[in-house]
Amino acid sequence: MNPYDYSPVNPRFNLHFNKTTRDWWRYTVDFPVAQPTCYVENNTARGEYFQPRRDGNGMLAILLHGWGDRSAIPCRLLARALVRKGIACFILYTAFHSSRMPEEIKNKRSKLTSEDWFEGYRVSVIDVRQIVDWAASRDEINEGQIAVIGISLGGFIAAISMGVDRRISAGVFLLAGGNYENPVWTRKKQENGKEAENLEALNQYRRYLAEVAERGFASVIPVKKSYLTDPMTFAGYIRERPVMMLNALRDEMIPKQATLDLWQAYGEPEIKWYPTGHASLWLLYPFVRKRIADFLGSTFKSSVKL
């Protein structure tokens, strides 16, 4: 069973005009989620839509922020830069944004259970897929030219979204990785003498990935819920599509090996390492912005003004 499946309905997106410039219109957006949860706060998705003012049938970039509301700031900077190049941009506030996060989840913070994480991922991935549904109704968007751009936690969600939805043609994953069963994620357990336990967990996940490669992830029952939130599970589904990975050499949040594991699973696509930490990557924002714009420009030549 595919936990990221949903019943497509005519998307009821409510756009509220917010701002205009010479190059674009900006709207705040809300829409009902296709798969409601037990939390009322999560059942209305929210975001921002930047629409180019020029005529055309161009591409759409769906941008996903990381943990914490401040991580939406780079998404807004990128959206304003990309829309000036004729790229429509939709910033989704995921289930991990405070505007949608119920108090019970806010109070847990770093102590979320695997079920809490899974529900947040499930809702957010389906939200992305609903945006793709909505894009098909927009005259200014070419539904064959849709990309996802995800930052940190948003990079994980973006990678899964692209894996389960072939309508997403390209992906840019910043400060992301995969293979949660690699002991690099749990150095403390290694120090406590659990090397054998960690190795068995890694081998168990490898066996699961082999089954997924043979039968498809929807036909394999995962031993752990975390397998369904690991981008590695879905890597094989996007190997033939354009992907770019941007990462920090001194990332204190995402282990380098976890990024390399995912990069290899993708077939070693374009990757760039910056000499920064996780958050300090944005000190090099002009270089990051240019690389993303160049990647999208080369991928969707007909719709991007370089």
N, C-alpha and C positions, 0 to 999 in steps of 0.2 A: 504494500500500500504506500502511496506517495503522500506524505503528510503535508506537502506544499501544494496539493491539488485543491481546487475550489470550484464552485459552480458559477461560471461566468454569467453575469447579468449586465443589462445595459448600465454602464457606469454613470452614477449620479454625482458628478463632480460639481461642486459649488465654487465658482471663481468670483473673488471679490477684488475689484480694481483697487490698486494701492498706490502706484507711482508710474510715471512715464519719463523717459528721457528721449534724446534724439534717436537712439538706437533701439530701445526696447520698451515694452510695457511689463509691469510687474503686478502679479496677483497673489493674494493669499488664497489658499485652497483648502477645502475639507471635503471628505467623502466617507460614506459608511463602509466599514470593512466587510469583506465577503465572508469571513469566518469569525463571527463574534466570539469573544472570550467571556470569562466570568467577571472581568473587570470592565465596568462601564466606560472608564476613562480611555481604554484602549480601543473601543469600538468605533471611534471616529478618527480616521487618519487625517493628518494635517501636513501642509507643506507650503512651498512658494513656487510659483511658475513665472519664468522670465521668457517672454515671447518676443522674438525679433520683429522690428517694425517693417523690415523689408519684405517684399512679396517673395514667395517661393515655396518649394516643397522640400524642406531640408531635414536635418537630423535632429534627434532629441537626445540629450544627456540627462540621465537620472542620477542625482548626486545623493550619497548617503553619508551622514556624519558618524563620528565615533561616539564613545561614551561621554556623556556630559554635554550640556547645551553649548558651551563655548566651542566645541568641535564643529558646530554648524557655521562658525565664522569663516573658515577656509572654504566651505562650500559656497557661501555667498560671494566671496572674492572670485572664486573660479567661475561661478555662474555669470557674474557681471562681465568678466573677461571673455568668456566663450560666446555669450549672446551677442557681443559686439562683432563677432565673426560670423554671425548668422546661425548659431547653434541654439535652438530652444533648450532651456534648462529647467528641470523640475527637481527641487530640493525636497526630499521626503523627510519629515520628522518621524523617525522610526519609533518602535514601541519602547525604546530606551531613552527617549527625549522626555524632559520633565513635564511638558505640556500634555503628555499622554500616559505618564507613569503613575499608577495608583500608589497611594501612601504606603500600602503594605510592601510594595516592591522598593520604594524609595528608602524605607527604613531598613531593609535588608542589605542594600548596596552590595558590598563585596561578599556577602554570604548567601547569594542566590543559589537555589538548588538547581540540579540539572533540569528539572521540570520547568522551573522559572525561566532558565535560559532558553530552553527549547520553545516555550510558548512565545517568548519575545522574538526569537528568530522566525518562527512559523508565521506570526502575524505580519512581521516586517517584509518577509519574502513575498507573501501573498499580496501585500500592499504594492510592492514593486510590479508584480504581474498585473494588478488592476490598473496601474498607471500605463502599462503597455497596452491594455485593452482600450483605455481612454484615448491614447495617442492615435489609434486607428480612426477616431472620429474627428480629428483635427486636420483642417485643410493645410495648415502650415507645416505639418510633420509628415515625413516620408516614413511609413511604418517599417520599411526595410532598412532604415538607418537609425537604429536605437542602440545607445551605449550606456553602460553603467560605470559610474566613478565612485568608488567607496574608500573611505578613510578609516584606518584602524578597525574598530568593530564594524563600521560600515563597509569596510573592505571584505570582511568575512561574509556579511549579508549579501553584498553585491555579487561575490563569487558564487554563492549558492543560488542566487536568483538567476544568474546567467547559466548555471548548470542545469536548472530545471526548466528553463524557458528558452527555446531555440530562437524565439523572435528577437532576443537581445543579441545583436551582431558583434559587439566588441566590449571589452572590459578594461578598466584601469584600476588597479588595486594598490593603494598606498598604505604602507606600514602594516602589512598583513602577513599572515603565514598560515600554517596548517599542521596536521598530524599531531593532535593533542596527546597521543600516546607516546610520542618521542620523549624520553626522560629529560630533554633539555627544558621542558616546561615545568618539571618538578624536581629541581636540583636538591631540594631539601630531603626528598625521599631517598635520593641516592646517598646523601650523607648519613642517613639513618640505617643504611645497610639493606636497602630493599631493591638492590640491583636485579636480582632474579625475578622478583615480582614485577618490576618495571619491564623487563625483557619479555616476560610472558604476555603482559598487556599489549606490548608493541606487536608481538607475533600474532596475537588474537586479532588485532585490528588489520594486520596485513592479510590474514586469512579472509576477513570480512571484505576487504577491498578486492581481493581476487574473485570472490563470489559476485560482488557487484559488477566487476568487469565482465564476468561471464553471463550473468542473468539479469543485470539491471538492479539499481538500488531499491526500486519499488517492490522487487520480488524477494528481497533478502531481509530477514528480521534481524535488526541490530542487537547485539548483546548489551550495549549501552546507549542511552538516549543521546549522549554527546557525539556519537558517530554521525547523527543526523544534523549536527551543527558544525561539523568539521568540513572545511572546503575541500579537503583531500578526497572525501567521499564522492564529490561531484566533478573532480578534475578531469576525468576521462571524457566527460560530456562536452567539454569546451576546447579540447586540444586543437581542433581544426579552425577555431575562430581567433581573430586578432586579440591579443592580450598584452598589456604592459604592466610591469610591476615596478614601483618606486619605493625604496626602503632606506632606512638609516643605519649606518655602520655601527653606531653606538646606541642602538635602540635598547632601552632598559625594560621595555614591555614585551616586545616580540623577539624571541630568540632568533639569531641569524639562521641557525640550522632549520628552524621551523619554516622560515621563508624559503630556504633552499629546497627543502622537501617538497613544498608546494610548487615551486618553480620547475623542478624536475618532473613532477607529475603532470604539469601543463605542457611538457615537451620543450622546456627551456626557451620560453619566449623572451622578448626584449625585457631587460631588467637594468635598473640604475640604482647605485648605492651612493648616498650622500653622507658626508662626514659630520653627521649630527646625531643627536638623541631623538627620542620619539616626538616630543612636542617641539623641539627646536628645529625640526625640519622646516618649519614655516618661516624661519629666518632667511631661508633660501627660496622663498615663494616665487620670485620672478623666474627662476630657473625651472622650478616645478611647473609653473603655469605654462611656460613656453614648451616644455617637453610634452605636456598633455595636449596642448593645442596642435603641436606638430604631429603627434600620433593620430589624433582624430582627423587632422587634415589629410594625412596620407592614407588613412583607412576609408574615409568618405570624401574623396576628392571633389565630387560634384557639388557638395553642399556647404563647404567651408571656405571662407575668405581668408587666405593666408597672408 
